[in-house]
């Protein structure tokens, strides 16, 4: 274990809460910002291919979110178990759990790749996208599906480092992958130099190649025990008990994410009634909103490690104070971003498209969701805290029904009430506000402190 990681663990268990939380959060937040920046650059490159290509990537992205949410079955459970083991000082158990988790992640990714490929046509028929948009979306999504075992493995490696409290290594892995993908994008999308012009498929391949490099490097670091946590690969031995513990904790967390993705697919179906520019606006505006969301994810990861390790060390009250501190800290930058959404949304959108209709629809989206940004921060950060405790059922019971409510609410607002596409935007914003307030209330009850993993 490096001196830096040992100092981080002491800070989590004994140091000032604000300082420890910031030291945990900033590397994850930075890596999230880098990933968001790549998503925005990726959208900008694709956007110059035209609204059809941009809409195709947008519709292909929403199902990918659902599959990545299933990845939480492994990553959330793995993070919680690693954090508890490290908090208790049992690094050998953590290494065994890490090895089982990486293999499990690859297996789950493989299953999804097969079933996702078989359901590709049915998915786009359900979304009712225009034929030219469907063609682009199937290319993007189909290419990504092939690499699902690799993408899931990347998430499992990151979850191991995060659970151990080594968020700086997580940042280096994610940041390096973003840099590689960003460099590859123009070459693969537009066929610069010796590369063929691949369009939206090039965008997908850039992401896949970058994650492959990240997985290889992350596994090498674990093999050298850079965080104190090694990687005891199971070889031919699978431990069903460990797989069950990982899945038992992670499955409820993944349900909420899958529901979120399904609802966005359904909302895309409603949005298509208002034309391709509206669909493109939903995709690109959601990427811009990702700046705020992934800041929340960074503090959620910090909260998860903090809560898990302090519960492992028998310090539940310190775990609770850390989670609330994370909520306070994330509210400041997220609130500032909300002001930008309210005041200059057109400026933000012009970096990705010059289409006036897309900009107009996207600006209305950003102005509406600005009201929900701080509430979204509480939702995401406390979701991470529940996950660190291994108590993932309450967030599922909150986010699942409220996310599901977005579809009938959007139907009501865009239909009988007659709000046009803005009804979809308000359905998203209103339910986010409800999720944040409900999550805060449930966490304050404190029953998560008694969770056994």
Protein Blocks (a to p, Z undefined) as FASTA:
>chain_A
ZZklmmmmmmmmmmcfklmmmmmmmmmmmmmmmmmmmmmmmmmmmmmnojklmmmmmmmm
mmmmmmmmmmmmmmmmmmmmmmmmmmnopaklmmmmmmmmmmmmmmmmmmmmmmmmmmmm
mmmmmnopafklmmmmmmmmmmmmmmmmmmmmmmmmmmmmmmnopamlmmmmmmmmmmmm
mmmmmmmmnopajbccekjmlmmmmmmmmmmmmmmmmmmmmmnomnopacddekjaccfk
lmmmmmmmmmmmmmmmmmmmmmmmmmmmmmmmnojklmmmmmmmmmmmmmmmmmmmmmmm
mmmmmmmmmmmnopaklmmmmmmmmmmmmmmmmmmmmmmmmmmmmmmmmmmoccfklmmm
mmmmmmmmmmmmmmmmmmmmmmmmmmmnopaklmmmmmmmmmmmmmmmmmmmmmmnonaj
mlmmmmmmmmmmmmmmmmmmmmmnommmmpcZZ
